[in-house]
Amino acid sequence: MYAVIQTGGKQYRVKSGEQLKVEALPAAVGAPVSFDRVLMLGEGEGARVGAPYVPGAAVKATVVAQGRGEKLKIFKLRRRKHYQKTQGHRQSYTEVRIDEIVGA
């Protein structure tokens, strides 16, 4: 069984036992986290779709690590105008392990 959750402005399809990187959450490593914005739950004919969220459903997870992604380089150039701009960015993330899906 799987669930589709929403966190950090993105949607993720999760199963019990898998790990994924989401937008940075204010939680310590080893702390439990609960995602209550469940958009869809189940699979096949027994799937429940929320409007917009499935009532009573939640996904329980544990924080595995906090980190920062690879550096992205942004380079802007206007040809023949003597304009160049270089910028960098590293996105923070939280790696979580999905423990259970509640409300099935």
For each residue, the residues with C-beta under 8 A, 3 or more apart:
1: 15 16 41 42 43 101 104
2: 13 14 15 42 43 101
3: 13 14 38 40 41 42 57 59 101
4: 11 12 13 14 38 39 40 41
5: 11 12 14 35 37 38 39 59
6: 9 10 11 12 35 37 39
7: 10 12 22 23 25 35 37
8: 22 23 24
9: 6 23
10: 6 7 22 23
11: 4 5 6 39
12: 4 5 6 7 20 22
13: 2 3 4
14: 2 3 4 5 18 20 59 98 101
15: 1 2 18 98
16: 1 98 99 100 101
17: 97 98
18: 14 15 97 98
19: 64 95 96 97 98
20: 12 14 95 96 98
21: 69 93 94 95
22: 7 8 10 12 25 93 94 95 96
23: 7 8 9 10 92 93 94
24: 8 66 92 93 94
25: 7 22 33 63 94 96
26:
27: 31 33 63 94
28: 31 63
29: 63 64 65 66
30: 62 63
31: 27 28 62 63
32: 60 61 62 63 99
33: 25 27 60 61 62 63 96
34: 58 59 60 61
35: 5 6 7 38 58 59 61
36: 53 57 58
37: 5 6 7 53
38: 3 4 5 35 41 50 53 54 57 58 59 103
39: 4 5 6 11 49 50 52 53 54
40: 3 4 47 48 49 50 54
41: 1 3 4 38 47 48 50 54 57 101 103 104
42: 1 2 3 46 47 48 104
43: 1 2 46 47
44: 47
45:
46: 42 43
47: 40 41 42 43 44
48: 40 41 42 54 57
49: 39 40 54
50: 38 39 40 41 53 54 55 57
51:
52: 39
53: 36 37 38 39 50 57
54: 38 39 40 41 48 49 50 57 103
55: 50
56: 103
57: 3 36 38 41 48 50 53 54 101 102 103 104
58: 34 35 36 38 101 102 103
59: 3 5 14 34 35 38 98 100 101 102
60: 32 33 34 98 99 100 101 102
61: 32 33 34 35 96 97 98 99
62: 30 31 32 33 96 97 99
63: 25 27 28 29 30 31 32 33 66 94 95 96
64: 19 29 95 96 97
65: 29 94 95
66: 24 29 63 92 93 94 95
67: 92 93 94 95
68: 90 91 92 93
69: 21 90 91 92 93
70: 90
71: 88 89 90
72: 88 89 90 91
73: 86 87 88
74: 85 86 87 88 89
75: 84 85 86 87
76: 83 84 85 86 87
77: 83 84 85
78: 81 82 83 84
79:
80:
81: 78
82: 78
83: 76 77 78
84: 75 76 77 78
85: 74 75 76 77
86: 73 74 75 76
87: 73 74 75 76
88: 71 72 73 74
89: 71 72 74
90: 68 69 70 71 72
91: 68 69 72
92: 23 24 66 67 68 69
93: 21 22 23 24 66 67 68 69
94: 21 22 23 24 25 27 63 65 66 67
95: 19 20 21 22 63 64 65 66 67
96: 19 20 22 25 33 61 62 63 64
97: 17 18 19 61 62 64
98: 14 15 16 17 18 19 20 59 60 61 101
99: 16 32 60 61 62
100: 16 59 60
101: 1 2 3 14 16 41 57 58 59 60 98 104
102: 57 58 59 60
103: 38 41 54 56 57 58
104: 1 41 42 57 101
